[in-house]
């Protein structure tokens, strides 16, 4: 996977002086002292930063002949090689560099006086992505199959009204594949007990998204009764509910501490670990922040996660 690179991140007047590089694994465990990093990974891998991109026809024409081919042909097959991937990453890094402070303001609205020295994606290995596409001019629908390093294939469909829509669509999928190894969206589970929908706007962006999703689950689980409290007993129940309702998403779990004790209280203590394994086997990723690494012994010691887990 590619890396998120953060240098000299400053928030609430607390300076983290070391440079930080993170490679994303199917199961990635990150210390709570780097929780801001988990928020940034969630934000970048969900491509929220494209809201700061302004349409530039020159970039559409110059960045990739392959993307031009997809736009111009009803059916098209090509390989996006490592050189082209580097061009795409450079394009994204330009957006990140020009808007890094805007990104932090967007991501952490509850804080002020924030700055960041560097925010970028690094290409650390040779990659290639095969693309097979077809689109219908009459319906303005495009179908594309992405095959990553001849190992994993992902199909996606989108409606477009302008050429720029296809350009962004392809770039987004390339970056998602490089970062997470899949093309799926993210669900963030915050360590937060007040699910008041009215106050969500005051929280940081990841927590806001979490509160909105809790309300979506609430509506679904309680037959559209907005004020029923969905009877979540603890964070273990909350995580299980998210895995059930967002099983086509990558999952971020904030502050996983003490979950071991809650797991042990269950009749089948392996239920959550089995759910995590099932999520990873379906090519979805799980990101966890923690206080004490000892609280994650069951996950780390489970041999089924071998070669798919990384601890920071």
DARALIN-V990765 format. One line per field, one symbol per residue. phi: phi as a letter, one per 20 degrees, with the letter a starting at -180 (. if undefined). burial: + if it has 9 or more other C-alpha atoms within 8 Angstrom, else -. A space follows every 10 residues. Layout:
phi = ???
burial = ???
//
This chain:
phi = .ededcclfc blmddeeefc dceedgcddc ggfdfgffff fgfffemfff feedgcgfff fefaffffff fedfcbcade efffffffff ffffffffcf fffffffcff dcldbbfbbb ddedbfcbce cccbbdffel dddcdddell dcccdbcbec ccffffgfgf ggfffgfffd mbdefdddde ebdeefffdg feeffffgff fffgfffgff fdlmefefdl leeaffffff ffffecfddf cddelegmfg fffffffdfe gfffffffff femddcdcdb ecfffdgfff efffegmdcb dd
burial = ++++++++++ +--------- ---+++++++ ++-++--+++ +++++++-+- ---------+ +-++-+++++ +--+++--++ ++-++++++- +-+-+++-++ +-+++++++- +--+++-+++ +++---++++ ++++++---+ +++++++++- --++-----+ ---++++-++ ++++++++++ ++++++++++ ----+----+ --++++++++ +++++-+++- -+-------- -----+++++ +++-----++ +++++++-++ -+++----+- -++-+++-++ --++++++++ +---++-+-+ ----+---++ --
//
